[in-house]
Amino acid sequence: MSLSATLKTELASRAGQQNQQIAAVEGQRTLRCVAAEVEPLAAAVHELVLQTAELGKADIQAIEAASRALCGRVNYLLEPVSPIETDADGCSVQMRSSPPQKDDNGRRYYELLMQRGGLVSLHRYEKLPGSPRVRVAAHLTHEAAGRLADDFGRAVDDALSGGQAP
């Protein structure tokens, strides 16, 4: 079973539960999902992370190109995401909601990270006026969580092919 199928099956089987940690393994790839709450069709996800040693030798150009492709694919979240910072020394690209969701109570945004060490991740943050940012749950349907898992895997494939989509 694929990582996304395993994730969706696990989310569905844990409906009505809180503080769930889900892990799915396929080959060299491990998908981790930490959910504060799981409902029949959606979950409040604190983190969604794909880890793999496959990215151990990827260069910054491949990570950048794969991150841009990932941003192009992930068009189903509350806000669009785009690369905002590249760390050539750490060989990582940080992506964020662009623009973030804003209201009188502050702003909320997604933050994705892709790095050579073998990580693609999604978190959601909230920044209230006069306060430091805090991590909050991202409310995702099971389908959107599965799509993210697939898109994270495609981003790894893109980086492994030198940033050129297969």
The 8 nearest C-alpha neighbors of each residue, nearest first, counted from 0:
[[1, 4, 5, 2, 25, 3, 24, 23],
 [2, 0, 4, 3, 5, 25, 6, 24],
 [3, 1, 5, 4, 23, 6, 25, 0],
 [2, 4, 145, 6, 148, 5, 1, 149],
 [5, 3, 1, 7, 6, 2, 8, 0],
 [4, 6, 8, 2, 3, 7, 9, 1],
 [7, 5, 3, 9, 4, 8, 10, 2],
 [6, 8, 10, 4, 9, 5, 141, 145],
 [7, 9, 5, 11, 6, 10, 4, 12],
 [10, 8, 12, 6, 11, 7, 5, 13],
 [11, 9, 7, 13, 12, 8, 6, 14],
 [12, 10, 8, 9, 13, 14, 39, 7],
 [11, 13, 9, 10, 14, 8, 39, 7],
 [14, 12, 10, 11, 16, 9, 15, 37],
 [15, 13, 38, 39, 37, 11, 16, 12],
 [14, 16, 38, 37, 13, 17, 39, 36],
 [15, 17, 14, 37, 13, 36, 18, 19],
 [16, 18, 36, 35, 19, 37, 15, 34],
 [19, 17, 35, 34, 36, 20, 16, 33],
 [18, 20, 34, 17, 33, 21, 35, 16],
 [21, 19, 33, 32, 34, 18, 22, 31],
 [20, 22, 32, 31, 19, 33, 23, 9],
 [23, 21, 31, 30, 32, 24, 20, 29],
 [22, 24, 30, 29, 2, 5, 31, 21],
 [25, 23, 29, 28, 30, 26, 2, 22],
 [24, 26, 28, 27, 2, 29, 23, 1],
 [25, 27, 28, 24, 29, 51, 2, 1],
 [26, 28, 51, 25, 52, 29, 53, 24],
 [29, 27, 51, 25, 26, 24, 50, 30],
 [30, 28, 24, 50, 23, 49, 31, 25],
 [29, 31, 49, 23, 22, 48, 24, 50],
 [32, 30, 22, 48, 21, 47, 49, 29],
 [31, 33, 47, 21, 46, 20, 34, 22],
 [32, 34, 20, 46, 45, 44, 19, 21],
 [35, 33, 44, 19, 36, 43, 45, 18],
 [36, 34, 18, 17, 43, 44, 19, 45],
 [35, 37, 17, 43, 34, 42, 16, 18],
 [36, 38, 42, 14, 16, 15, 17, 41],
 [37, 39, 14, 41, 15, 40, 42, 36],
 [38, 40, 14, 11, 41, 37, 15, 10],
 [41, 39, 38, 140, 141, 42, 11, 14],
 [42, 40, 140, 141, 38, 139, 39, 37],
 [41, 43, 37, 139, 36, 38, 138, 44],
 [42, 44, 138, 136, 36, 137, 35, 34],
 [45, 43, 34, 136, 137, 46, 42, 33],
 [46, 44, 136, 33, 34, 137, 122, 135],
 [47, 45, 122, 33, 44, 32, 121, 48],
 [46, 48, 32, 121, 120, 31, 33, 49],
 [49, 47, 120, 31, 30, 119, 50, 46],
 [48, 50, 30, 119, 29, 118, 120, 31],
 [51, 49, 118, 29, 117, 28, 48, 30],
 [50, 52, 117, 28, 53, 27, 118, 29],
 [51, 53, 117, 54, 55, 27, 116, 50],
 [52, 54, 51, 55, 117, 27, 159, 56],
 [55, 53, 117, 115, 57, 52, 56, 116],
 [56, 54, 116, 52, 115, 53, 57, 117],
 [55, 57, 54, 58, 115, 53, 116, 159],
 [58, 56, 54, 115, 55, 61, 158, 159],
 [59, 57, 61, 60, 62, 56, 90, 115],
 [58, 60, 62, 90, 61, 63, 87, 57],
 [59, 61, 63, 62, 58, 64, 162, 161],
 [60, 62, 162, 161, 158, 64, 59, 63],
 [61, 63, 59, 65, 60, 158, 64, 66],
 [64, 62, 66, 60, 61, 65, 59, 67],
 [63, 65, 162, 61, 67, 66, 62, 60],
 [64, 66, 162, 68, 62, 157, 154, 158],
 [67, 65, 69, 63, 68, 64, 62, 70],
 [68, 66, 70, 64, 69, 65, 63, 71],
 [67, 69, 71, 65, 66, 70, 64, 72],
 [68, 70, 66, 72, 71, 67, 154, 65],
 [71, 69, 67, 73, 68, 72, 81, 80],
 [70, 72, 68, 69, 73, 67, 74, 80],
 [73, 71, 69, 70, 74, 68, 150, 75],
 [72, 74, 70, 75, 71, 69, 76, 80],
 [73, 75, 72, 79, 76, 71, 70, 80],
 [74, 76, 73, 77, 143, 79, 78, 72],
 [75, 77, 78, 74, 79, 73, 143, 139],
 [78, 76, 75, 79, 100, 74, 96, 109],
 [79, 77, 76, 96, 80, 99, 97, 98],
 [78, 80, 96, 97, 74, 76, 81, 77],
 [81, 79, 96, 95, 97, 70, 94, 78],
 [80, 82, 94, 70, 95, 97, 83, 96],
 [83, 81, 94, 93, 84, 95, 67, 92],
 [84, 82, 94, 93, 81, 95, 85, 92],
 [85, 83, 93, 92, 82, 86, 94, 91],
 [84, 86, 92, 91, 87, 93, 83, 90],
 [85, 87, 91, 89, 88, 90, 92, 84],
 [86, 88, 90, 89, 59, 85, 91, 92],
 [89, 87, 90, 86, 91, 59, 85, 58],
 [90, 88, 86, 87, 91, 114, 115, 85],
 [91, 89, 87, 59, 88, 86, 115, 114],
 [92, 90, 114, 86, 113, 89, 85, 115],
 [91, 93, 85, 113, 84, 112, 86, 63],
 [92, 94, 112, 84, 82, 111, 83, 85],
 [95, 93, 82, 111, 81, 83, 110, 112],
 [96, 94, 110, 80, 109, 81, 97, 111],
 [95, 97, 80, 99, 108, 109, 98, 79],
 [98, 96, 99, 80, 79, 95, 81, 78],
 [97, 99, 96, 100, 78, 79, 80, 108],
 [100, 98, 108, 96, 97, 107, 101, 106],
 [99, 101, 107, 106, 108, 98, 102, 78],
 [102, 100, 106, 105, 99, 107, 103, 104],
 [101, 103, 104, 105, 106, 100, 107, 99],
 [104, 102, 105, 101, 106, 128, 127, 100],
 [105, 103, 102, 127, 106, 128, 101, 126],
 [106, 104, 127, 102, 103, 126, 128, 101],
 [107, 105, 101, 126, 100, 125, 99, 102],
 [106, 108, 125, 100, 124, 99, 126, 101],
 [109, 107, 99, 96, 124, 123, 100, 110],
 [110, 108, 123, 96, 95, 122, 124, 111],
 [109, 111, 95, 122, 94, 121, 123, 108],
 [112, 110, 121, 94, 120, 93, 95, 122],
 [111, 113, 93, 120, 119, 92, 94, 114],
 [114, 112, 119, 92, 91, 118, 93, 120],
 [115, 113, 91, 118, 116, 90, 117, 92],
 [114, 116, 54, 117, 55, 90, 57, 91],
 [117, 115, 55, 114, 54, 118, 52, 51],
 [118, 116, 51, 54, 52, 115, 50, 114],
 [117, 119, 50, 114, 113, 49, 116, 120],
 [118, 120, 113, 49, 112, 48, 151, 50],
 [121, 119, 48, 112, 111, 47, 49, 118],
 [122, 120, 111, 47, 110, 46, 48, 112],
 [121, 123, 46, 110, 109, 45, 111, 124],
 [124, 122, 109, 137, 135, 108, 134, 110],
 [125, 123, 134, 135, 108, 133, 107, 109],
 [124, 126, 107, 133, 132, 106, 134, 135],
 [127, 125, 132, 106, 105, 131, 107, 133],
 [126, 128, 105, 130, 104, 129, 125, 106],
 [129, 127, 130, 105, 126, 104, 131, 106],
 [130, 128, 127, 131, 126, 105, 132, 104],
 [131, 129, 127, 128, 132, 126, 133, 125],
 [132, 130, 126, 133, 129, 127, 128, 125],
 [131, 133, 126, 125, 124, 130, 134, 127],
 [134, 132, 125, 124, 135, 131, 126, 123],
 [133, 135, 124, 123, 125, 132, 136, 122],
 [136, 134, 124, 123, 133, 45, 125, 137],
 [135, 137, 45, 44, 43, 123, 138, 134],
 [136, 138, 44, 43, 123, 139, 45, 135],
 [139, 137, 43, 42, 44, 136, 140, 41],
 [140, 138, 41, 42, 143, 144, 137, 141],
 [139, 141, 41, 143, 142, 40, 42, 144],
 [140, 142, 41, 144, 143, 7, 40, 145],
 [141, 143, 145, 140, 144, 146, 7, 139],
 [144, 142, 146, 140, 145, 141, 139, 147],
 [145, 143, 147, 141, 146, 142, 139, 140],
 [146, 144, 3, 148, 142, 143, 147, 7],
 [147, 145, 143, 149, 148, 144, 150, 142],
 [146, 148, 150, 144, 145, 149, 151, 143],
 [147, 149, 145, 151, 3, 146, 150, 144],
 [150, 148, 146, 152, 147, 151, 3, 153],
 [149, 151, 147, 153, 152, 148, 146, 154],
 [152, 150, 154, 148, 153, 149, 147, 119],
 [151, 153, 149, 155, 150, 154, 156, 148],
 [152, 154, 156, 150, 155, 151, 157, 149],
 [155, 153, 157, 151, 65, 152, 156, 69],
 [154, 156, 158, 152, 153, 157, 159, 151],
 [155, 157, 153, 159, 154, 158, 160, 152],
 [158, 156, 162, 154, 164, 160, 65, 155],
 [159, 157, 162, 61, 155, 161, 65, 160],
 [158, 160, 156, 161, 157, 155, 57, 54],
 [159, 161, 157, 158, 162, 163, 156, 164],
 [162, 160, 61, 158, 159, 163, 157, 57],
 [163, 161, 61, 158, 64, 157, 65, 160],
 [162, 164, 161, 160, 157, 165, 64, 158],
 [163, 165, 157, 162, 160, 156, 65, 68],
 [164, 163, 157, 160, 156, 162, 153, 159]]
